[in-house]
Amino acid sequence: MKTLAIFLAPLLLLFVASGCDSKLAEITSPDQKLAWAEPAWGPPAEGLQCRLKPEKRKWLASETPAFNLDVRNHGSRIFAFFPDHQQQLCRIRFDEKWYQWPRPVMIDSPVWSLPAQSRFENIRIRLLDQFGIDITAGKHIVRAAFYFEGIEVVSNPVGIEVLPQR
């Protein structure tokens, strides 16, 4: 018990010495820190990764935020890829909530292959009204997730700011 008190006393002193206006609430999560950094690849899922890049960081309230998505395959499998329907096939995480295209999509585009050690770049993703996202003024964190033959691939977090209407 005495050992525990010796260990905790310096921590308590450090906390109290920092003053009552210690801003513990301002400690940011890893997602918040990464969101404002240079876009990096999201976590791998069976060799697949995606990277979301904002077309710009600041948007007017009257604009529709847009992103470019890169997808790469570092695995050994070949995956089917629908280039014309990635927007409708993805889920969007806006702040802490996931949104999905509201209705099933008829795939009428050709199927491309995403072979091992290949990538597709600059697939445009827009936060269209169909997702049902209430885009308000302020800073937001966005992610995208895609399914490739039952495997969910989630992008990196991206920070954007929506400027208030003038």
Secondary structure, DSSP 8 states (H G I E B T S, - for coil): -HHHHHHHHHHHHHHHHT-TT--GGG---HHHHHHTSS------BTTEEEEEEES-SEEETTS--EEEEEEEE-SSS-EEE-GGGHHHH-EEEETTEEEE-SS-----S--EEE-TTEEEEEEEEE--GGG-----SEEEEEEEEEEETTEEEE---EEEEEE---
